[in-house]
Each structure stands twice: as structure tokens, then as C-alpha cells.
Amino acid sequence: MRRAAVLLAIVAPLGATACGSPSEPASVGNNAEMIADALERRADNLEAMASASANDSVAAMLAGAADNLDDPADNIAEAAGSNAR
């Protein structure tokens, strides 16, 4: 009888996590969308800083950094959209 109780104590949490697993893809998609949004905001901030910069080389560097964030943000947003289906 004691073995059955120990086995039940081990198996019960596994069953509970198995029931919760279908929500995982949705949460991954939501997290990916949040990351993509954060990257886009950062790119927008860098572009604003580039526009406000009086130094042309600094402005070019900031604009390049903003451009470098656009592609990963798009890729993450696209992946989040395809995983949500």
C-alpha cells in the first residue's frame, strides 16, 4: 500500500503538467511577440536618437544599429505568428 502512495505522489504531478502542456505553445507565441515588440521599440528609439544626433557618424551608427534590429524583430514576429496556429 505504501508503494502505491509513493507511486501516486510521483505520477500525480506528471499528470498535472501533461494537462497543462497545450497552453505552452500559446505562451511561447506570446513571449515571442513581446520580444519582437521590444526589439521594434528599441529600433524606434535608436532611430529617434540618430535623428536627434548632431554628429553624423554617431547618427549613422545609431541608424545602422536600428536597421540591425528590424530583421530579427520581423523574424521573431513571423515565427510567433506561425507557432500560434
C-alpha positions as CSV (number, residue, x, y, z in Angstrom):
1,M,0.0,0.0,0.0
2,R,2.8,2.4,0.8
3,R,4.4,1.8,-2.6
4,A,1.1,2.7,-4.3
5,A,1.0,6.0,-2.3
6,V,4.7,6.8,-3.3
7,L,4.0,6.0,-6.9
8,L,0.9,8.1,-6.9
9,A,2.8,11.0,-5.3
10,I,5.4,10.8,-8.2
11,V,2.9,10.3,-11.0
12,A,0.3,12.9,-10.0
13,P,2.5,16.0,-10.7
14,L,3.4,14.5,-14.1
15,G,-0.2,14.1,-15.0
16,A,-0.9,17.7,-14.0
17,T,1.9,19.0,-16.1
18,A,0.8,16.9,-19.1
19,C,-2.6,18.5,-18.8
20,G,-1.0,22.0,-18.9
21,S,1.2,21.5,-21.9
22,P,-1.3,22.6,-24.6
23,S,-1.0,26.2,-23.3
24,E,2.7,26.2,-23.7
25,P,2.8,27.0,-27.5
26,A,0.4,29.9,-26.9
27,S,2.7,31.3,-24.1
28,V,5.8,30.8,-26.3
29,G,4.0,32.7,-29.1
30,N,3.0,35.5,-26.6
31,N,6.6,35.7,-25.3
32,A,7.9,35.9,-28.9
33,E,5.5,38.7,-29.7
34,M,6.6,40.6,-26.6
35,I,10.3,40.2,-27.6
36,A,9.6,41.3,-31.2
37,D,7.7,44.4,-29.9
38,A,10.6,45.2,-27.5
39,L,13.1,45.0,-30.4
40,E,10.9,47.2,-32.5
41,R,10.6,49.8,-29.7
42,R,14.4,49.7,-29.3
43,A,14.9,50.2,-33.0
44,D,12.5,53.1,-33.0
45,N,14.4,54.6,-30.0
46,L,17.7,54.2,-31.9
47,E,16.2,55.9,-35.0
48,A,15.0,58.8,-32.8
49,M,18.4,59.1,-31.3
50,A,20.0,59.1,-34.7
51,S,17.7,61.8,-35.9
52,A,18.5,63.9,-32.9
53,S,22.2,63.5,-33.1
54,A,24.3,66.4,-34.2
55,N,27.3,64.1,-35.0
56,D,26.8,62.5,-38.5
57,S,29.0,59.4,-37.7
58,V,27.1,58.8,-34.5
59,A,23.8,59.2,-36.3
60,A,24.9,56.7,-39.0
61,M,26.0,54.2,-36.3
62,L,22.6,54.5,-34.5
63,A,20.7,54.2,-37.7
64,G,22.7,51.1,-38.6
65,A,22.0,49.6,-35.2
66,A,18.3,50.3,-35.6
67,D,18.4,48.6,-39.0
68,N,20.1,45.6,-37.5
69,L,17.2,45.2,-35.0
70,D,14.5,45.3,-37.7
71,D,15.2,42.0,-39.3
72,P,15.3,40.0,-36.0
73,A,12.1,41.7,-34.8
74,D,10.4,40.7,-38.1
75,N,11.7,37.2,-37.9
76,I,10.6,36.7,-34.3
77,A,7.2,38.2,-35.1
78,E,6.8,35.9,-38.1
79,A,7.8,32.8,-36.1
80,A,5.4,33.8,-33.3
81,G,2.6,34.0,-35.9
82,S,3.4,30.6,-37.4
83,N,3.5,29.0,-33.9
84,A,0.2,30.4,-32.9
85,R,-1.6,28.4,-35.5
